[in-house]
Amino acid sequence: MEKQKSCRERIGEHLKSRLEDIKAALKNDEKREEYESYILSVDKSIIYKVCLSWGGPADYFFIELKEDKEAIYIASIRYQFQDWFDSAERYLEGEEFDLVADMFSYLTEI
């Protein structure tokens, strides 16, 4: 049994196919309507980058806000640590999420 390629190996081919579909849709109204029917959703989010330090090392919080009919809310918080050609990131949960969300809300009144 042949092992399936990883997404990293497949992404170029998949993107090329999507871009060809979009190009065809923009040239032809019939294709545009067909392509629009394949789009599952268009979501709006805002990402704030909170810089804590830069250089080597650097670290940041990326705070993603989403909006529904009732309110704007924090959907995710990601912490990123970088040091000279190396990087790691982690999504916060539980108490860590709550702590950073409280700090962000205090700073931005969101």
Phi and psi in degrees as a GROMACS rama.xvg file:
@    title "Ramachandran Plot"
@    xaxis  label "Phi"
@    yaxis  label "Psi"
@TYPE xy
-84.7495  134.051  GLU-2
-72.5301  135.301  LYS-3
-70.3789  141.064  GLN-4
-63.4195  151.948  LYS-5
-74.3006  164.672  SER-6
-61.3314  -37.1126  CYS-7
-59.8718  -36.9965  ARG-8
-76.3322  -28.0767  GLU-9
-94.9795  -14.5604  ARG-10
-61.4901  -40.3613  ILE-11
-60.2879  -47.2566  GLY-12
-64.0554  -41.9349  GLU-13
-67.1229  -43.8636  HIS-14
-61.4528  -43.8384  LEU-15
-57.7617  -43.2681  LYS-16
-63.38  -44.0982  SER-17
-62.4317  -43.1522  ARG-18
-65.4617  -37.1451  LEU-19
-63.8585  -40.7249  GLU-20
-61.7823  -44.0562  ASP-21
-64.7103  -43.5071  ILE-22
-59.2656  -44.1198  LYS-23
-65.1706  -39.9854  ALA-24
-65.6742  -36.944  ALA-25
-71.042  -21.5708  LEU-26
-90.3902  -14.7118  LYS-27
-142.707  120.901  ASN-28
-59.2677  -39.723  ASP-29
-62.1876  -44.9989  GLU-30
-65.6858  -35.3983  LYS-31
-61.8732  -46.4693  ARG-32
-62.6913  -39.852  GLU-33
-63.6968  -45.3783  GLU-34
-65.4669  -41.529  TYR-35
-59.7823  -31.9233  GLU-36
-69.9657  -18.4125  SER-37
-86.8792  -14.6762  TYR-38
-75.2336  122.398  ILE-39
-78.2576  -39.3162  LEU-40
-165.243  161.483  SER-41
-126.669  110.371  VAL-42
-106.077  146.507  ASP-43
-110.427  129.875  LYS-44
-143.341  154.834  SER-45
-120.613  133.237  ILE-46
-116.444  122.432  ILE-47
-97.0457  137.145  TYR-48
-108.933  115.142  LYS-49
-101.727  108.701  VAL-50
-86.1197  122.816  CYS-51
-100.088  -32.8776  LEU-52
-161.961  155.507  SER-53
-135.155  169.712  TRP-54
99.3527  -135.303  GLY-55
-130.217  111.782  GLY-56
-82.8356  167.228  PRO-57
-128.306  150.037  ALA-58
-148.904  151.203  ASP-59
-146.418  155.647  TYR-60
-109.999  135.067  PHE-61
-109.83  116.444  PHE-62
-113.051  115.283  ILE-63
-97.5425  123.803  GLU-64
-104.519  141.818  LEU-65
-127.517  161.863  LYS-66
-128.911  132.236  GLU-67
-118.402  -169.112  ASP-68
-65.0816  -22.6938  LYS-69
-101.684  -31.322  GLU-70
-167.369  168.735  ALA-71
-97.6232  135.079  ILE-72
-140.33  160.33  TYR-73
-82.1047  116.382  ILE-74
-88.4096  -36.8991  ALA-75
-157.207  155.549  SER-76
-132.504  125.156  ILE-77
-119.663  132.759  ARG-78
-103.084  132.121  TYR-79
-124.347  133.196  GLN-80
-121.041  128.658  PHE-81
-128.896  141.934  GLN-82
-151.39  107.506  ASP-83
39.8264  82.5281  TRP-84
67.9128  21.1434  PHE-85
-138.653  147.631  ASP-86
-153.325  146.988  SER-87
-143.055  151.663  ALA-88
-142.493  157.164  GLU-89
-148.482  136.733  ARG-90
-83.6922  135.547  TYR-91
-86.8536  148.077  LEU-92
-139.766  166.27  GLU-93
56.1513  -132.7  GLY-94
-61.927  -36.493  GLU-95
-62.8391  -45.892  GLU-96
-58.7795  -49.726  PHE-97
-59.812  -41.2187  ASP-98
-62.6312  -49.9553  LEU-99
-69.4613  -37.1425  VAL-100
-61.3711  -41.2034  ALA-101
-63.0362  -43.8206  ASP-102
-61.7959  -45.1203  MET-103
-64.6084  -43.4529  PHE-104
-62.0463  -38.7502  SER-105
-63.818  -42.9195  TYR-106
-70.6167  -34.1241  LEU-107
-113.45  -7.12762  THR-108
60.8399  31.8462  GLU-109
